[in-house]
Amino acid sequence: MSRLLSYPARQIREKYERMAPIYDRAEWLPGILGLRKLRRELFGLARGRTLEVAAGTGKNLSSYPADVDLTAIDLSPAMLAIAAQRHTSPPSPASFAIMDAEHLGFQDRTFDTVTSSLTLCTFPNPVRALDEMARVCRPEGSILLLEHGRSSREWLGRWQDRRSESHALHLACQWNRDPIDLVGQAGLSVRRIRRVFFGVFYIIEVVPARPRRLSSTPTTA
């Protein structure tokens, strides 16, 4: 496997500030593969006071139940401005704030649900970001992650490995990271993991508790 790259937060913010006007076009392929349906399936489970970490241009906003109290944060002001514009006809109320996922400006146990999508590939320290999500989530709450990573099909995984550095250069996205391994490093308790589309996309539900090892085995579609 190629070396795992990591860009500092400042450089990531600069990349996404430049990309914000065209970012949604870059998701055309995941959209064809059914990513919109996965968003609705997973984030429809959100309850109560909800935090979305690294909300980007707000592609998840229409997936939340109408009765959640949503806070959306992102490192990029330009990306978050698009998210706020997208929320003009919201199913639920929302507030927006510029914030680093690895340094969340909320007190412990503030939220009933914490969500994030397609982000563990980009965070400079994804385990730190997961630690922060767990810190601000209430013990009885849930953390919902829609991620992508190295395919469970070895031929496709090797192809991702060969192109990981060039892909990361443009998007700061390390697409062959292993979300399951990162969740394990963060010591989070797994309710469910499901992998689809050759094992590239991961639907992950975890809770803030931190047992010594994972409590479930992933399934692959």
Secondary structure, DSSP 8 states (H G I E B T S, - for coil): --------HHHHHHHHHHHGGGGGGGGHHHHHTTHHHHHHHHHTT--SEEEEES-TT-TTGGGS-TT-EEEEEES-HHHHHHHHHHTTS-SS-EEEEE--TTS--S-TT-EEEEEEES-TTT-SSHHHHHHHHHHHEEEEEEEEEEEE-S-SSHHHHHHHHHHHHHHHHHH---TT--HHHHHHHTT-EEEEEEEETTTTEEEEEEES---SS-SS--EE-
